[in-house]
Amino acid sequence: MTAHSWYAQSISSVAVQHIRQLQKSAESHSNEITAMTDSLHTMLDELTTLSRIADTAAASVQFGTERQDTAAKMSKLVNRMHVLQQVVKDQTGKLDQLTERRILVVWFGIAQEVRLMGDFDNWTQGFSLSAEEFSDGTFTQFQSDIKLVPGRYQVKFLVDKQWRTAPDWPTVQSQHGTNNVLQVD
């Protein structure tokens, strides 16, 4: 096998791994969106029912029907509204967990190229950090705004093709050594 064919095969393997990770992530998000859509339809049905109960209670007040009956309808309406409010709150929380957050990642040190790699994409592509500070003819600060959904990620910096951890970030031991921890809330 020539060096060129080995390199092409290696690139192809990384690309396939990245595609699989993207497909897995897309399928997971699709399932979550489907579940939320179903939940929204259920909430719409409940709102329709609540509207009917409110109309009935309003008619009872307007036409002076029995007070006890009107109070029971109002109580039922209030209770169902509280339940619906909790369902909406729960669904909003679930949706919030699917919403990407912008995080500023900064690497300090002398380098030509820096990437943040991690389990957020199965260690395949990562994020390139841009050189931001130039001192004495050398880049000393690299940064990037990255977008990730909330979660706890194991990460490492690829600095001039050498794996590094940031000394001021939390660390965790894995089967492959020490990684930094990136917590996205």
Number of C-alpha atoms within 10 A of each C-alpha: 6 7 8 9 10 11 12 11 12 12 12 12 13 14 14 13 17 17 14 14 18 14 12 12 13 12 12 12 13 12 11 15 15 12 12 16 12 12 15 15 11 14 16 13 12 16 15 12 14 18 13 13 17 17 13 15 21 15 13 17 15 9 8 10 12 10 11 9 13 18 14 12 19 17 13 15 18 14 12 17 15 11 12 18 12 12 16 15 12 12 15 12 11 14 13 13 14 15 12 14 16 13 15 11 14 18 22 16 15 17 16 14 15 27 22 24 20 21 14 19 18 15 17 18 16 19 20 18 22 18 20 14 14 12 9 6 6 13 18 17 19 23 20 19 14 16 14 16 15 15 12 13 17 21 23 24 23 18 19 13 12 9 14 17 19 17 9 7 10 13 17 11 11 9 6 6 7 15 23 21 19 19 13 15 12
